[in-house]
Amino acid sequence: MATEYQTGKYEKIVLAGPYADVVEDRTRAYAMANYNNGIDMKIEVI
């Protein structure tokens, strides 16, 4: 998800389900480690 988000084709990532919070944390951590941009990602957990 972080890789696709970096392409600029998506405005935000929307996550839902029992593991959405965990996936959000892991996606942000991956983005920080690989793109130095985890904090600025627009991720919505519903």
matplotlib code that plots the C-alpha trace (Angstrom):
import matplotlib.pyplot as plt

x = [0.0, 2.8, 4.4, 1.2, 0.5, 3.9, 2.9, 0.5, -2.5, -4.4, -5.6, -5.8, -5.9, -9.1, -8.8, -11.6, -11.8, -10.5, -6.8, -7.1, -5.2, -2.3, -2.2, -2.1, 0.8, 2.8, 2.0, 3.3, 6.4, 7.2, 6.7, 9.0, 11.7, 11.5, 10.2, 10.8, 7.1, 5.0, 3.6, 2.2, 0.3, -3.5, -4.9, -8.4, -9.5, -13.2]
y = [0.0, 2.4, 1.8, 2.5, 5.6, 7.0, 7.0, 9.9, 8.1, 7.9, 10.6, 8.4, 4.8, 3.6, 0.6, -1.4, -4.5, -6.0, -5.5, -2.1, -0.3, -2.8, -2.5, 1.3, 1.1, -1.3, 0.7, 3.9, 2.1, 0.7, 4.1, 5.8, 3.1, 3.1, 6.5, 8.7, 9.7, 7.7, 10.6, 12.5, 9.6, 10.0, 6.8, 6.5, 3.7, 3.0]
z = [0.0, 0.8, -2.5, -4.4, -2.3, -3.3, -7.0, -6.3, -8.0, -4.7, -2.4, 0.7, 1.9, 3.6, 5.9, 7.6, 9.7, 12.9, 11.9, 10.3, 13.1, 12.9, 9.1, 9.4, 11.8, 9.6, 6.5, 8.1, 9.4, 6.0, 4.4, 6.9, 6.4, 2.6, 1.6, 4.6, 4.4, 6.8, 8.8, 5.8, 4.5, 4.6, 6.1, 7.3, 9.6, 9.7]

ax = plt.figure().add_subplot(projection="3d")
ax.plot(x, y, z, "-o")
ax.set_aspect("equal")
plt.show()
